Amino acid sequence: MNARIQKLRQQSVSTVPTISIERALLMTEAYQKYQGKVSIPVLRALSFKHLCENKTIVILDGELIVGERGPKPQSAPTYPELCCHTMEDFEIMDQRDKIFFKVSDEAKTIQEEVIIPFWQGKAIRDLIMEQMTPEWHACYEAGIFTEFMEQRSPGHTVCDDKIYHKGMLDFKAEIKEQLARLDYVHDFDAYNKQEELKAMDIACDALIIFARRHAALAREMAAACTDALRKAELFKIAENCEWVPAHAPRTFHEALQMYWFVHLGVITELNTWDAFCPGHLDQHLDPFYQKEVAAGSLTRESAMELLESFWVKFNNQPAPPKVGITLKESATYTDFCNINIGGMKGDGSNGVSEVSYLLLDIIKDMRILQPSTNVQISKKNPDKFVIEAGRVIREGMGFPSVFNHDAVVMELLRQGKSLEDARKGGTSGCVEVGAFGKEAYILTGYFNMVKVLEITLHNGIDPQTGKKIGLETGDARDFKSMDDLMEAFKKQIAYFIDVDIRGNNVIEKMYAQYMPSPFMSVIIEDCITKGKDYNAGGARYNSRYIQFVGLGSITDCFSSIKKHVFDDQSLSMDQLLTVLGADFQGYEKERQIFLNKTPKYGNDDDRADSLIMDMFEIIYELTNGRPTPNGGQYRVEMLPTTCHVYFGSVIGATPDGRKAGVALSEGISPVQGADRCGPTAVIKSAAKLDQLRTGGALLNQKFTPGVLAGETGLEGLKDLIRAYFALDGHHIQFNVVDSKMLQDAQRHPENYHDLIVRVAGYSDYFNNLTRELQDEIIQRTEQTGF
């Protein structure tokens, strides 16, 4: 890092996150001006244009890539059309210890006097809560499932390479052509298409205006600048902003600025769940890099400086504030923009380039939370690439995570994507697969599998509240076999999945009707040609994911019941329920048996691993392929973000020896501390799941730093990754940290401000995590060798 980047980085990591009320105020002005006078797609586009014309813009001292989500770094806007925060919400966000946002008195006044009076009862969150059934509310309140769209809009949108070949003026030409083709006589949907296309056209203009405002500011600053070098840089920034995004970029610098304006457009238009992602950034940038290096207009050092300035821009954008259950399921500032590095190209060849290695150096050098990064490992990639990724991984930040690109391609092919689209696809957010630039793959929420078992064992009653929220599937004391228990569980989980999907389908229609996203639709394939919005099924492919949580925990629960109640008959079901109801108080002997005398998932033990396969088959058969209202299909994936902590908090003691309120397992990782036979046994257990039928499966591993020391350690890591991927594993990521250090960090947080750890599908500062989440990471098995 040179002095410029050090200054920008320090500014980014030291600035206190704040709430900006500006977007909410501008959005309110736009709705007051246009609502009821134009169609809803055009209303959304004109609102976006109003934002781009009027939001505060800033060019920071020394930066080379320009544009901020808010009026300054670490300033988060609110989205009242999605979630109109209460004054209590503002107070909580301002005062909470973790993931706080400071709120000014002025912002509070505007919220109370302007925003709430206009938006309360009209925001999507209010409409969702009003439209959901009593059964849905009961499940939501009990922690059976969460709902991503409650406070944020559909996300997991990833860029392909089209924005490096086309500018907004090119997209406007395509839109004009489609408008001219509309057939108002035979196509009864022609008017709706017309309004959507008009909205897309306005959205293109809006982003051009936004960029040219930056160009004007840069020229104004250049005129007043006395430093010759900075003056030249400001003129260059002005030139870039006048050219992109109106036109396709011509240079490496313009390519980065082009992406960044598009990124800001997406996250300004709506608050997507998981920010817009650059996709295969190394592959997109490599042609610009190679051309300019050959011409002598770019060096590796100057490219690195531009990229590091680009990196800071991501870190300046905290995820907008979440409250309530949405905060519990994703308690982080991270906005989950995940850059893919490596993998293969659309023609199936090796996708690793010099830019790939440059990006790995950037990750190691910058040591900041955002953007998230991953390496896509294919058989086509050289071992050198895996080794170099390992050098970064052993730095202990949890970056980059590691994906099996060959498996990702097979997963996408199973979902019906073309071979080229599958190869050009990858992963975003935490672990989700999608066809980049061509798919709306939307996460609907997390699903608590272990809670369903608890309700099954109590004949449809939630023992934490005494409320009947499930089916009457029989008194568990009357079950004569595992088959009886499994049949009751299947009925319960089928019921809860149906309740969840019924709610999801209503919410999907609501977003299509009330919250179109015309700008995002411009850059996603087929929305223009169909004249249909991204949120209405306009993308070439449409998937909806349900994220199942606690797979390791529920497997070990069933394993314990099978062994101790039905096979060995060492205690009855009535005794088991008594022990669990007491939270093991007075029954420590039974708890130790559950913990230490039970086959556990993660040890290459078929007695347990066969049960996790059964669990997967149940959720797969009940979910995969079910249609959505806008032409999509439901898919299965396994990841928790931080929801495994929240879900554990609403469950009593469980048959695996877990006490009431303790976090569940995360992803497809074993229960914390249950995997005792080393990492090879873990990957063999995990690989027994048919991960190619998922849309993502998260596997965490924790190593002591000494395991990865030297070249021998890197070779061992490379071999472990290659072995897991040869077994069709989807994903693996690593915490390289000493638990004793984490315990010391809990006691003395003032000494560990920069300590970064891997949580689930993202990394975070250890000090930003709740005590419960810190404990969960400490309790994960610490592997001391391969």
LUMMARMAR-247831 format. One record per residue (C-alpha): residue in three letters; x, y, z. Coordinates in steps of 0.5 Angstrom, whole numbers. Each point is the difference from the previous one (the first is absolute). Layout:
% LUMMARMAR-247831
  aa     x     y     z
 ALA     X     Y     Z
...
This chain:
% LUMMARMAR-247831
  aa     x     y     z
 MET     0     0     0
 ASN     3     7    -2
 ALA    -2     6     4
 ARG    -6     2    -4
 ILE    -3    -7     2
 GLN     2     0     7
 LYS    -4     6     1
 LEU    -6    -2    -4
 ARG     0    -7     4
 GLN     1     4     7
 GLN    -6     4    -2
 SER    -4    -5    -2
 VAL     1    -5     6
 SER     0     6     6
 THR    -6     4    -3
 VAL    -6    -2     5
 PRO    -6    -2    -4
 THR    -6     5     0
 ILE    -7     0    -3
 SER    -1     5    -6
 ILE    -8     2     0
 GLU     2     3    -7
 ARG    -3    -6    -4
 ALA    -6    -1     4
 LEU    -2     8    -1
 LEU     2     0    -8
 MET    -4    -6    -1
 THR    -6     3     4
 GLU     0     6    -4
 ALA     0    -4    -7
 TYR    -6    -4     3
 GLN    -4     6     2
 LYS     2     3    -7
 TYR    -2    -6    -5
 GLN    -4    -5     4
 GLY    -6    -1    -3
 LYS     2     3    -6
 VAL     4    -5    -4
 SER     0    -7     0
 ILE     4    -4     6
 PRO     6    -2    -4
 VAL     1     7    -3
 LEU    -1     3     7
 ARG     5    -4     3
 ALA     5     2    -6
 LEU    -2     7     1
 SER     2     0     7
 PHE     6    -3    -1
 LYS     2     5    -5
 HIS    -2     5     5
 LEU     5    -3     5
 CYS     5     0    -5
 GLU    -1     7    -2
 ASN     0     3     7
 LYS     4    -5     5
 THR     6     3     3
 ILE     6    -2    -4
 VAL     7     0     3
 ILE     7    -1    -3
 LEU     5    -2     6
 ASP     7     3     1
 GLY     5    -4    -4
 GLU    -5    -5    -3
 LEU     0    -3    -7
 ILE    -7    -4     0
 VAL    -6     5     2
 GLY    -7    -1     2
 GLU    -3    -1     7
 ARG    -7    -4     2
 GLY    -1     6     5
 PRO     3     7     1
 LYS     6    -2     3
 PRO     4    -7     1
 GLN    -4    -5     5
 SER    -6     4    -1
 ALA    -6    -4    -1
 PRO    -6     2    -3
 THR    -7    -3     2
 TYR    -6    -2    -5
 PRO    -6     2     3
 GLU    -4    -3    -6
 LEU     2    -7     3
 CYS     1     1     7
 CYS    -2     6     4
 HIS     4     0     6
 THR    -4     2     6
 MET     3     5     5
 GLU     2    -5     5
 ASP     3    -4    -6
 PHE     5     7     0
 GLU     1     0     7
 ILE     2    -8     0
 MET     5     1    -6
 ASP     3     6     3
 GLN     1    -3     7
 ARG     1    -7    -1
 ASP     7    -3     2
 LYS     1    -4    -7
 ILE    -1     2    -7
 PHE    -2     7     2
 PHE    -2     6    -4
 LYS     0     7     3
 VAL    -6     4    -2
 SER     0     7     0
 ASP    -5     5     4
 GLU    -2     2    -7
 ALA    -1    -7    -3
 LYS    -4    -1     6
 THR    -4     6    -1
 ILE    -1    -1    -8
 GLN    -2    -8     1
 GLU    -5     2     5
 GLU    -3     6    -3
 VAL     0    -2    -8
 ILE     2    -7    -1
 ILE    -4    -4     5
 PRO    -7     4    -2
 PHE     1    -1    -7
 TRP     3    -7     0
 GLN    -3    -4     6
 GLY    -5    -5    -2
 LYS     2     1    -7
 ALA     7    -3     0
 ILE     1    -7    -3
 ARG     2    -3     7
 ASP    -7     3     3
 LEU    -4    -3    -6
 ILE     4    -7     1
 MET    -2     0     7
 GLU    -7     1    -1
 GLN    -1    -5    -6
 MET     3    -6     4
 THR    -4    -5     3
 PRO    -1    -2     7
 GLU     4    -6    -1
 TRP     5     4    -3
 HIS     1     5     5
 ALA     0    -6     5
 CYS     6    -3    -3
 TYR     3     6    -1
 GLU     0     2     7
 ALA     2    -7     3
 GLY     6     0    -5
 ILE    -2    -5    -5
 PHE     2     4    -5
 THR     3     7    -2
 GLU    -2     5    -6
 PHE     5     3    -3
 MET    -5     5    -4
 GLU    -3     3     6
 GLN     5     5     0
 ARG     4     0    -6
 SER    -1    -2    -7
 PRO     2    -6    -5
 GLY     7     0     0
 HIS     6    -5    -3
 THR     1     4    -6
 VAL     6    -1    -4
 CYS     4     4    -5
 ASP     2    -4    -7
 ASP     5     3    -5
 LYS    -6     4    -4
 ILE     2     7     4
 TYR     7     0    -3
 HIS    -3    -1    -7
 LYS    -6     5     1
 GLY    -1     6     3
 MET    -7     3     2
 LEU    -1     3    -7
 ASP     1    -7    -3
 PHE    -6    -2     5
 LYS    -4     6    -2
 ALA     0    -2    -7
 GLU    -2    -7     1
 ILE    -6     2     4
 LYS    -2     5    -5
 GLU     0    -6    -5
 GLN    -4    -4     4
 LEU    -5     5     1
 ALA    -1     1    -7
 ARG    -1    -8    -1
 LEU    -6     0     5
 ASP    -6    -2    -3
 TYR    -6     3     4
 VAL    -5    -4    -5
 HIS     2    -7     2
 ASP     4     1     6
 PHE    -5     1     6
 ASP     6     1     4
 ALA     3     6    -4
 TYR    -2     6     4
 ASN     4    -4     6
 LYS     6    -1    -4
 GLN     0     7    -3
 GLU     0     3     7
 GLU     5    -4     3
 LEU     5     1    -6
 LYS    -2     8     1
 ALA     2    -1     7
 MET     7    -4    -2
 ASP     1     6    -5
 ILE    -1     5     5
 ALA     5    -4     5
 CYS     5     0    -5
 ASP     0     8    -1
 ALA     0     0     8
 LEU     7    -3     1
 ILE     3     4    -6
 ILE    -2     6     4
 PHE     3    -2     6
 ALA     6    -2    -3
 ARG     1     7    -3
 ARG    -2     4     6
 HIS     7    -4     3
 ALA     3     3    -7
 ALA    -2     7     2
 LEU     2     0     7
 ALA     7    -3    -2
 ARG     1     5    -5
 GLU    -2     5     5
 MET     5    -3     5
 ALA     5     0    -5
 ALA     0     7    -1
 ALA     1     2     7
 CYS     5    -5     1
 THR     7     3     1
 ASP     4    -7     0
 ALA     2    -2    -8
 LEU    -1    -7     1
 ARG    -7     0     4
 LYS    -2     5    -5
 ALA     2    -5    -6
 GLU    -4    -6     4
 LEU    -6     4     1
 PHE     0     2    -8
 LYS     1    -8    -1
 ILE    -6    -1     5
 ALA    -5     5    -4
 GLU     2    -3    -7
 ASN    -1    -7     3
 CYS    -7     2     3
 GLU    -2     4    -7
 TRP     1    -7    -4
 VAL    -2    -5     5
 PRO    -6    -2     1
 ALA    -3     3    -6
 HIS     5    -4    -4
 ALA     4    -7     0
 PRO     7     1     4
 ARG     6     1    -4
 THR     5    -1     5
 PHE     2    -4     7
 HIS    -2     6     4
 GLU    -6     2    -4
 ALA    -2    -8     1
 LEU     0     1     8
 GLN    -4     7     0
 MET    -5    -3    -5
 TYR    -1    -6     5
 TRP     0     4     6
 PHE    -6     5    -3
 VAL    -4    -6    -2
 HIS     1    -3     7
 LEU    -2     7     3
 GLY    -6     0    -5
 VAL    -3    -7     3
 ILE     1     1     7
 THR    -3     7     0
 GLU    -6    -2    -4
 LEU    -2    -5     5
 ASN     4    -3     6
 THR     1    -7    -3
 TRP     1    -6     5
 ASP     8    -1    -1
 ALA     3     6    -4
 PHE     1    -1    -8
 CYS     6    -4    -2
 PRO     5     1    -5
 GLY     0    -7    -2
 HIS     7    -3    -3
 LEU     3     7     1
 ASP     7    -3    -2
 GLN    -3    -2    -7
 HIS    -3     6    -1
 LEU     6     4     1
 ASP     5    -4    -3
 PRO    -1     2    -7
 PHE     1     8     2
 TYR     6    -2     4
 GLN     4    -4    -5
 LYS    -2     5    -5
 GLU     3     6     4
 VAL     6    -4     3
 ALA     2    -1    -8
 ALA    -1     7    -2
 GLY     4     3     6
 SER    -6     4     3
 LEU    -1    -5     6
 THR     5    -3     5
 ARG    -1    -6     5
 GLU     1     6     6
 SER    -5     5    -3
 ALA    -5    -6    -1
 MET     1    -2     7
 GLU    -1     7     2
 LEU    -7     1    -4
 LEU    -2    -7     3
 GLU     1     2     7
 SER    -4     7    -1
 PHE    -5    -4    -3
 TRP     0    -5     6
 VAL    -1     6     5
 LYS    -6     2    -3
 PHE    -3    -7     2
 ASN     2     1     7
 ASN    -3     7     0
 GLN    -7    -3    -1
 PRO    -3    -3     6
 ALA    -6    -5    -1
 PRO    -6     5     2
 PRO    -3    -1     7
 LYS    -4    -6     2
 VAL    -4    -1     6
 GLY    -4    -5     3
 ILE     0    -7    -2
 THR     4     2    -7
 LEU     6     3     5
 LYS     0    -7     3
 GLU     0    -4    -6
 SER     6     5    -3
 ALA     3     4     6
 THR     6     3    -4
 TYR     2     6    -4
 THR     2    -4    -6
 ASP    -4     1    -6
 PHE     2    -7    -3
 CYS     3     2    -7
 ASN     4    -6    -2
 ILE     5     0    -5
 ASN     2    -6    -4
 ILE     7    -1    -2
 GLY     2    -6    -4
 GLY    -4    -6    -3
 MET    -1    -1    -7
 LYS    -2     5    -6
 GLY    -6    -1    -4
 ASP     3    -5    -5
 GLY     3    -4     6
 SER     7     2     0
 ASN     4     2     6
 GLY    -3     7     3
 VAL     6     1     4
 SER     4     6    -3
 GLU     6     5     3
 VAL    -6     4     2
 SER    -2    -5     5
 TYR     6     0     3
 LEU     0     7     1
 LEU    -7     0     3
 LEU     3    -5     5
 ASP     6     5     2
 ILE    -6     5     1
 ILE    -4    -4     5
 LYS     7    -2     4
 ASP     2     8     0
 MET    -6     3     1
 ARG    -3    -4     6
 ILE    -7     3     0
 LEU    -7    -3     1
 GLN    -3     2    -7
 PRO     0    -3    -5
 SER    -1    -7     1
 THR     4    -4    -4
 ASN     1    -7    -2
 VAL     4    -5    -5
 GLN    -3    -4    -5
 ILE     4    -7     0
 SER    -1    -4    -7
 LYS     4    -6    -2
 LYS     2     5    -6
 ASN     4     4     5
 PRO     7    -1     2
 ASP     2    -2     7
 LYS     4     7     0
 PHE    -6     3     1
 VAL    -3    -4     6
 ILE     7     1     3
 GLU     0     8    -1
 ALA    -8     0     3
 GLY     3    -4     6
 ARG     5     5     1
 VAL    -5     5     1
 ILE    -5    -5     4
 ARG     5    -1     5
 GLU     1     7     2
 GLY    -6    -1     4
 MET    -6     4    -3
 GLY    -4    -5    -2
 PHE     1     3    -7
 PRO    -1    -3    -6
 SER    -5    -5     1
 VAL     1    -6    -5
 PHE    -5    -3    -5
 ASN     0    -6    -4
 HIS    -1     3    -7
 ASP    -1    -6    -3
 ALA    -6    -2     5
 VAL    -3     7    -1
 VAL     0    -1    -8
 MET    -4    -7     1
 GLU    -4     3     5
 LEU    -2     5    -5
 LEU    -1    -5    -5
 ARG    -5    -4     4
 GLN    -4     6     1
 GLY    -1     1    -7
 LYS     5     5    -2
 SER     4     0    -7
 LEU     7    -3     1
 GLU     3     7    -2
 ASP    -4     4     5
 ALA     2    -5     5
 ARG     7     0    -1
 LYS     0     8     0
 GLY    -4    -1     7
 GLY     2    -1     7
 THR    -2     2     7
 SER    -2     7     4
 GLY    -2     2     6
 CYS     2    -6     5
 VAL     0    -6    -5
 GLU    -5     0    -4
 VAL     0    -2    -8
 GLY    -3     4    -6
 ALA     1     2    -7
 PHE     4     6     0
 GLY    -4     6    -3
 LYS    -5    -4    -2
 GLU    -4    -3     6
 ALA    -4     3     6
 TYR     2    -5     5
 ILE    -4     2     7
 LEU     1    -2     7
 THR    -7     0     3
 GLY     3    -1     7
 TYR     3    -5     5
 PHE    -4    -7     3
 ASN     1    -3     6
 MET     0    -7     0
 VAL     2    -2     7
 LYS    -6     4     2
 VAL    -5    -4    -4
 LEU     3    -6     4
 GLU    -1     3     7
 ILE    -8     1    -3
 THR     0    -7    -2
 LEU     2    -3     6
 HIS    -6     5     4
 ASN    -5    -2    -5
 GLY    -1     6    -4
 ILE     1     5     7
 ASP     6     5     0
 PRO     3    -2     7
 GLN     3     7     1
 THR    -7     3     0
 GLY    -5    -5     1
 LYS    -3     2    -7
 LYS    -3    -5    -5
 ILE     3     2    -6
 GLY     1    -7    -4
 LEU    -4    -6    -2
 GLU    -2    -5     5
 THR     5    -6    -2
 GLY    -1    -4     6
 ASP     3    -1     7
 ALA     7    -1     0
 ARG     0    -5     5
 ASP    -5    -4    -4
 PHE     6    -1    -6
 LYS     2    -7     0
 SER     6     1    -5
 MET     4     5    -4
 ASP    -5    -1    -6
 ASP    -5     3     5
 LEU     4     6     2
 MET     2     1    -7
 GLU    -7     0    -3
 ALA    -2     5     5
 PHE     6     5    -1
 LYS    -2    -1    -8
 LYS    -7     2     1
 GLN     2     6     4
 ILE     6     3    -4
 ALA    -5    -1    -6
 TYR    -5     4     3
 PHE     5     6     2
 ILE     3     0    -7
 ASP    -7     1    -3
 VAL    -1     6     5
 ASP     6     3    -2
 ILE     0    -1    -7
 ARG    -8     3     0
 GLY     3     6     3
 ASN     6     0    -5
 ASN    -5     0    -6
 VAL    -4     6     3
 ILE     6     4     1
 GLU     3    -2    -7
 LYS    -6     3    -3
 MET     0     6     5
 TYR     7     2    -3
 ALA    -2    -1    -7
 GLN    -6     5     1
 TYR     3     5     5
 MET     7     0    -1
 PRO     3    -1    -7
 SER     7     1    -1
 PRO     1     3    -7
 PHE     7     2     1
 MET     2    -7     2
 SER    -4    -3    -5
 VAL     4     4    -6
 ILE     7    -4     2
 ILE    -4    -7     1
 GLU     0    -4    -6
 ASP    -7    -1    -4
 CYS    -4     6     5
 ILE     1     4    -6
 THR    -2    -5    -6
 LYS    -6    -2     5
 GLY    -2     7     2
 LYS    -1    -3     7
 ASP     3     2     6
 TYR     5    -4     4
 ASN    -4     0     6
 ALA    -6    -3    -4
 GLY     4    -6    -4
 GLY     3     4    -5
 ALA     7    -3     1
 ARG     2    -6    -5
 TYR     0    -4     6
 ASN    -3     0     7
 SER     1    -4     6
 ARG    -3     1     7
 TYR     5    -3     6
 ILE    -3    -2     7
 GLN     7    -1     4
 PHE    -1    -5     5
 VAL     4     0     7
 GLY     2    -5     5
 LEU     1    -6    -4
 GLY     6    -2     4
 SER    -4     1     6
 ILE    -6    -3    -2
 THR     4    -6    -3
 ASP     3    -1     7
 CYS    -7     0     4
 PHE    -3    -5    -5
 SER     7    -4     1
 SER    -1     0     8
 ILE    -7    -1     0
 LYS     1    -6    -5
 LYS     6    -3     5
 HIS    -3     1     7
 VAL    -7     0    -1
 PHE    -2    -5    -5
 ASP     7    -5    -2
 ASP     3     0     7
 GLN    -7     2     4
 SER     5     3     6
 LEU    -6     5     1
 SER    -7     1    -2
 MET    -3     5    -4
 ASP    -3     3     6
 GLN     6     0     4
 LEU     3     3    -6
 LEU    -5     6     0
 THR     1     1     8
 VAL     7     0    -1
 LEU     0     6    -6
 GLY    -6     3     4
 ALA     5     1     6
 ASP     5     3    -5
 PHE     5    -6     3
 GLN    -1     3     7
 GLY     1    -6     5
 TYR     2    -4    -7
 GLU     7     1    -1
 LYS     1    -7    -1
 GLU    -5    -1    -6
 ARG     3     6    -3
 GLN     7    -2     0
 ILE    -3    -7    -3
 PHE    -3     4    -5
 LEU     6     4    -2
 ASN     6    -5     1
 LYS    -4    -7    -1
 THR    -4     2    -7
 PRO     2    -1    -7
 LYS     1     7    -3
 TYR     0     3    -6
 GLY     7     3    -3
 ASN     4    -7     2
 ASP    -1    -4    -6
 ASP    -5    -4     4
 ASP    -5    -3    -5
 ARG    -5    -1     7
 ALA     0     8     0
 ASP     1     2    -7
 SER    -5    -5    -3
 LEU    -5     5     4
 ILE     2     6    -3
 MET    -1    -3    -6
 ASP    -7    -1     2
 MET    -1     7     2
 PHE     2     2    -6
 GLU    -4    -4    -4
 ILE    -6     2     4
 ILE     1     8    -1
 TYR     2    -1    -8
 GLU    -6    -4    -1
 LEU    -5     5     3
 THR     4     6    -3
 ASN     4    -1    -6
 GLY    -4     2    -7
 ARG    -6     3     3
 PRO    -3     5    -4
 THR     0     8     2
 PRO    -5     5    -3
 ASN     5     3    -4
 GLY     2    -6    -4
 GLY     6    -2     5
 GLN     1    -6     4
 TYR     2    -1     7
 ARG     7    -3     1
 VAL     3    -3     7
 GLU     7     3     3
 MET     3    -1     7
 LEU     3     7     3
 PRO    -2     4     6
 THR     4     7     0
 THR    -1     1     8
 CYS    -7    -3     0
 HIS     2    -7     3
 VAL     1     4     6
 TYR    -7     3     0
 PHE    -3    -6    -2
 GLY     4    -4     6
 SER    -3     6     5
 VAL    -7    -2    -1
 ILE     1    -8     1
 GLY     0    -4     6
 ALA     5    -5     2
 THR     1    -5    -6
 PRO     2    -8     0
 ASP     7     2    -2
 GLY     2     2     6
 ARG    -1     8    -1
 LYS    -3     4     5
 ALA    -6     5    -1
 GLY     2     6    -4
 VAL     7    -2    -2
 ALA     1     1    -8
 LEU    -1    -5    -5
 SER     5    -3    -5
 GLU     1     4    -6
 GLY     0    -1    -7
 ILE     2    -8    -1
 SER     5     1     5
 PRO     0    -5     6
 VAL    -3     2     7
 GLN     6     4     3
 GLY     5    -5     3
 ALA    -4    -6    -2
 ASP     5    -1    -6
 ARG     6    -4     4
 CYS     3    -4    -6
 GLY     4     6    -4
 PRO    -2     4    -6
 THR     1    -6    -5
 ALA    -6    -4     4
 VAL    -4     7     0
 ILE     0     1    -8
 LYS    -1    -8    -1
 SER    -7     1     4
 ALA    -2     6    -3
 ALA     2    -3    -7
 LYS    -6    -5     1
 LEU    -5     5    -1
 ASP    -2     1    -7
 GLN     3     7     0
 LEU    -1     1    -8
 ARG    -8     0     1
 THR     1     6     5
 GLY     1     7    -2
 GLY     5     1     5
 ALA     3    -3     7
 LEU     4     3     5
 LEU     6    -4     3
 ASN     4     4     5
 GLN     7    -3     3
 LYS     4     3     5
 PHE     8    -1     1
 THR     5     2     4
 PRO     5     4    -3
 GLY     6    -5     0
 VAL    -4    -5    -4
 LEU     1     5    -6
 ALA     7     2     1
 GLY     5    -1    -5
 GLU     0    -3    -7
 THR    -2    -6     3
 GLY    -6     3     3
 LEU    -2     3    -6
 GLU     0    -7    -4
 GLY    -4    -3     5
 LEU    -5     5     0
 LYS     0     0    -8
 ASP    -1    -8     0
 LEU    -6     1     5
 ILE    -3     4    -4
 ARG     1    -4    -6
 ALA    -2    -6     3
 TYR    -7     3     2
 PHE    -1     3    -6
 ALA     1    -7    -4
 LEU    -5    -3     5
 ASP    -5     6    -3
 GLY     0     4     6
 HIS    -3     7    -2
 HIS     4     5     5
 ILE     5     0     6
 GLN     3     6     4
 PHE     5     1     6
 ASN     1     3     6
 VAL     7     0     1
 VAL     1     2     8
 ASP     1    -2     7
 SER    -6    -1     4
 LYS     5     3     6
 MET     1     6    -4
 LEU    -8     1    -1
 GLN    -1    -1     8
 ASP     5     5     1
 ALA    -4     5    -5
 GLN    -6    -1     4
 ARG     3     2     6
 HIS     4     6    -3
 PRO    -3     2    -6
 GLU     4     7     0
 ASN     6    -4    -2
 TYR    -4    -4    -6
 HIS    -3     6    -4
 ASP     2    -3    -7
 LEU    -1    -7     2
 ILE    -4    -3    -6
 VAL    -3    -7     0
 ARG    -4    -4    -4
 VAL    -7    -1     2
 ALA    -5    -3    -5
 GLY     0     2    -7
 TYR     4     6     2
 SER     6     3     4
 ASP    -1     5     5
 TYR     4     4     6
 PHE    -1    -5     6
 ASN    -1     6     4
 ASN    -7     1    -4
 LEU    -2    -6     2
 THR    -5    -2     5
 ARG     2    -4     6
 GLU    -4    -6    -2
 LEU     3     0    -7
 GLN     7     1     3
 ASP    -1    -6     4
 GLU    -3    -4    -5
 ILE     7     2    -5
 ILE     4    -2     6
 GLN    -3    -7     1
 ARG     1    -2    -7
 THR     4    -6     0
 GLU     8     3    -1
 GLN     3    -5    -5
 THR     8    -1     2
 GLY     2    -4    -6
 PHE    -3    -3    -7
